[in-house]
Amino acid sequence: MCGIRIKKYLDENGIKYTYVSEKTGIPMNILSPTLNGKRKMTAEEFISICIALNVSTETFSEEN
């Protein structure tokens, strides 16, 4: 799942979930379960996270 790949990226780069929450406007009670694979991520949330992290959407594709 995309959320788990994003979580791994955040952990590897020392980026806090609170930073992503603040930059995207996604509340922590939505963001946390999404990154833990317990909730499906919307396309809008995915794009917002990529923009906040300044990375391409391909960064989190299954091929990478």
N, CA, C and O of each residue as an XYZ file, in Angstrom:
256
protein
N       0.832     -1.194      0.000
C       0.000      0.000      0.000
C       0.874      1.254      0.000
O       1.988      1.270      0.525
N       0.344      2.260     -0.586
C       1.058      3.531     -0.714
C       1.386      4.146      0.648
O       2.481      4.670      0.852
N       0.436      4.080      1.568
C       0.652      4.667      2.885
C       1.859      4.089      3.590
O       2.614      4.811      4.241
N       2.039      2.783      3.461
C       3.162      2.119      4.108
C       4.473      2.534      3.464
O       5.477      2.695      4.157
N       4.479      2.710      2.146
C       5.694      3.181      1.471
C       6.034      4.612      1.888
O       7.202      4.961      2.059
N       5.006      5.423      2.046
C       5.229      6.802      2.502
C       5.766      6.787      3.937
O       6.693      7.529      4.262
N       5.190      5.953      4.782
C       5.657      5.845      6.166
C       7.138      5.459      6.202
O       7.910      6.031      6.971
N       7.528      4.506      5.386
C       8.927      4.075      5.330
C       9.819      5.240      4.915
O      10.888      5.445      5.488
N       9.375      6.003      3.914
C      10.135      7.165      3.436
C      10.301      8.184      4.567
O      11.394      8.710      4.782
N       9.219      8.456      5.281
C       9.270      9.421      6.381
C      10.249      8.952      7.451
O      11.078      9.727      7.927
N      10.147      7.682      7.823
C      11.028      7.137      8.857
C      12.493      7.182      8.422
O      13.365      7.549      9.210
N      12.760      6.811      7.180
C      14.136      6.795      6.680
C      14.744      8.194      6.590
O      15.959      8.359      6.695
N      13.890      9.194      6.396
C      14.376     10.565      6.231
C      14.159     11.440      7.465
O      14.396     12.648      7.424
N      13.714     10.835      8.548
C      13.540     11.569      9.801
C      12.470     12.647      9.743
O      12.572     13.670     10.420
N      11.447     12.415      8.935
C      10.361     13.394      8.793
C       9.217     12.987      9.721
O       8.759     11.844      9.696
N       8.772     13.920     10.525
C       7.714     13.634     11.491
C       6.335     13.684     10.842
O       6.086     14.459      9.919
N       5.459     12.845     11.346
C       4.076     12.816     10.849
C       3.402     14.171     11.074
O       2.586     14.607     10.263
N       3.748     14.830     12.180
C       3.137     16.126     12.473
C       3.479     17.151     11.395
O       2.659     18.005     11.057
N       4.692     17.061     10.860
C       5.104     17.962      9.775
C       4.205     17.738      8.560
O       3.705     18.690      7.962
N       4.010     16.486      8.208
C       3.168     16.151      7.047
C       1.734     16.597      7.307
O       1.080     17.143      6.419
N       1.253     16.370      8.501
C      -0.108     16.768      8.860
C      -0.290     18.279      8.718
O      -1.284     18.744      8.160
N       0.671     19.030      9.224
C       0.591     20.496      9.157
C       0.667     20.998      7.716
O      -0.084     21.893      7.329
N       1.571     20.422      6.923
C       1.764     20.872      5.541
C       0.584     20.510      4.633
O       0.273     21.242      3.694
N      -0.065     19.386      4.916
C      -1.143     18.911      4.044
C      -2.533     19.276      4.541
O      -3.491     19.300      3.769
N      -2.637     19.560      5.828
C      -3.955     19.815      6.410
C      -4.713     18.528      6.714
O      -5.894     18.568      7.058
N      -4.039     17.391      6.589
C      -4.664     16.109      6.925
C      -4.505     15.908      8.433
O      -3.382     15.852      8.936
N      -5.623     15.801      9.156
C      -5.525     15.633     10.613
C      -4.767     14.351     10.981
O      -4.806     13.364     10.247
N      -4.085     14.382     12.119
C      -3.312     13.220     12.562
C      -4.186     11.980     12.729
O      -3.729     10.866     12.475
N      -5.448     12.161     13.156
C      -6.309     10.990     13.351
C      -6.707     10.346     12.022
O      -7.245      9.238     12.010
N      -6.452     11.019     10.919
C      -6.659     10.450      9.583
C      -5.316      9.984      9.010
O      -5.223      8.910      8.416
N      -4.293     10.797      9.195
C      -2.985     10.501      8.619
C      -2.362      9.227      9.200
O      -1.866      8.384      8.452
N      -2.384      9.088     10.503
C      -1.728      7.954     11.144
C      -2.267      6.602     10.670
O      -1.477      5.748     10.268
N      -3.586      6.379     10.704
C      -4.077      5.080     10.209
C      -3.810      4.882      8.718
O      -3.649      3.752      8.258
N      -3.764      5.967      7.975
C      -3.482      5.879      6.541
C      -2.062      5.381      6.312
O      -1.832      4.507      5.476
N      -1.116      5.936      7.053
C       0.283      5.545      6.889
C       0.570      4.158      7.462
O       1.581      3.539      7.128
N      -0.314      3.680      8.319
C      -0.148      2.351      8.902
C      -0.934      1.286      8.144
O      -1.000      0.137      8.580
N      -1.532      1.663      7.007
C      -2.243      0.703      6.179
C      -3.607      0.298      6.699
O      -4.164     -0.702      6.247
N      -4.159      1.051      7.639
C      -5.463      0.717      8.211
C      -6.603      1.506      7.571
O      -7.775      1.286      7.874
N      -6.241      2.421      6.687
C      -7.227      3.258      6.007
C      -6.724      3.530      4.601
O      -5.532      3.753      4.389
N      -7.642      3.511      3.642
C      -7.257      3.812      2.259
C      -6.990      5.301      2.097
O      -7.709      6.137      2.643
N      -5.962      5.614      1.352
C      -5.603      6.996      1.073
C      -6.356      7.471     -0.170
O      -6.463      6.741     -1.156
N      -6.869      8.686     -0.115
C      -7.518      9.244     -1.297
C      -6.446      9.789     -2.232
O      -5.317     10.051     -1.816
N      -6.809      9.956     -3.487
C      -5.878     10.522     -4.466
C      -5.472     11.930     -4.040
O      -4.309     12.311     -4.176
N      -6.414     12.691     -3.531
C      -6.131     14.064     -3.090
C      -5.112     14.066     -1.940
O      -4.199     14.892     -1.920
N      -5.270     13.150     -0.993
C      -4.325     13.060      0.118
C      -2.937     12.674     -0.392
O      -1.930     13.228      0.049
N      -2.893     11.729     -1.315
C      -1.620     11.278     -1.871
C      -0.885     12.425     -2.557
O       0.308     12.627     -2.334
N      -1.600     13.170     -3.386
C      -0.992     14.317     -4.086
C      -0.514     15.358     -3.074
O       0.582     15.901     -3.211
N      -1.331     15.636     -2.063
C      -0.957     16.622     -1.039
C       0.313     16.220     -0.306
O       1.171     17.058     -0.031
N       0.431     14.936      0.008
C       1.622     14.445      0.707
C       2.852     14.575     -0.185
O       3.909     15.008      0.273
N       2.719     14.205     -1.444
C       3.852     14.320     -2.374
C       4.296     15.769     -2.522
O       5.494     16.051     -2.557
N       3.344     16.682     -2.608
C       3.671     18.109     -2.708
C       4.361     18.576     -1.428
O       5.360     19.294     -1.491
N       3.840     18.176     -0.269
C       4.428     18.587      1.016
C       5.854     18.074      1.159
O       6.705     18.743      1.744
N       6.111     16.876      0.620
C       7.452     16.291      0.718
C       8.352     16.706     -0.441
O       9.541     16.388     -0.469
N       7.762     17.425     -1.398
C       8.491     17.879     -2.584
C       9.110     16.705     -3.351
O      10.276     16.737     -3.745
N       8.288     15.672     -3.546
C       8.726     14.485     -4.290
C       7.710     14.163     -5.377
O       6.547     14.561     -5.300
N       8.161     13.449     -6.372
C       7.284     12.995     -7.450
C       6.371     11.889     -6.929
O       6.726     11.159     -6.004
N       5.211     11.777     -7.527
C       4.293     10.690     -7.149
C       4.927      9.331     -7.433
O       4.587      8.339     -6.789
N       5.843      9.284     -8.392
C       6.505      8.020     -8.724
C       7.426      7.532     -7.605
O       7.800      6.360     -7.575
N       7.786      8.416     -6.699
C       8.643      8.041     -5.579
C       8.039      6.882     -4.785
O       8.763      6.049     -4.240
N       6.718      6.838     -4.726
C       6.036      5.835     -3.917
C       5.339      4.759     -4.744
O       4.472      4.040     -4.247
N       5.729      4.663     -6.003
C       5.127      3.619     -6.836
C       5.678      2.264     -6.427
O       6.727      2.182     -5.788
N       4.977      1.211     -6.790
C       5.375     -0.143     -6.392
C       6.709     -0.559     -7.003
O       7.397     -1.418     -6.451
N       7.080      0.031     -8.122
C       8.325     -0.350     -8.789
C       9.555      0.104     -8.008
O      10.632     -0.476     -8.147
N       9.391      1.163     -7.168
C      10.547      1.716     -6.432
C      10.762      1.004     -5.121
O      11.686      1.340     -4.380
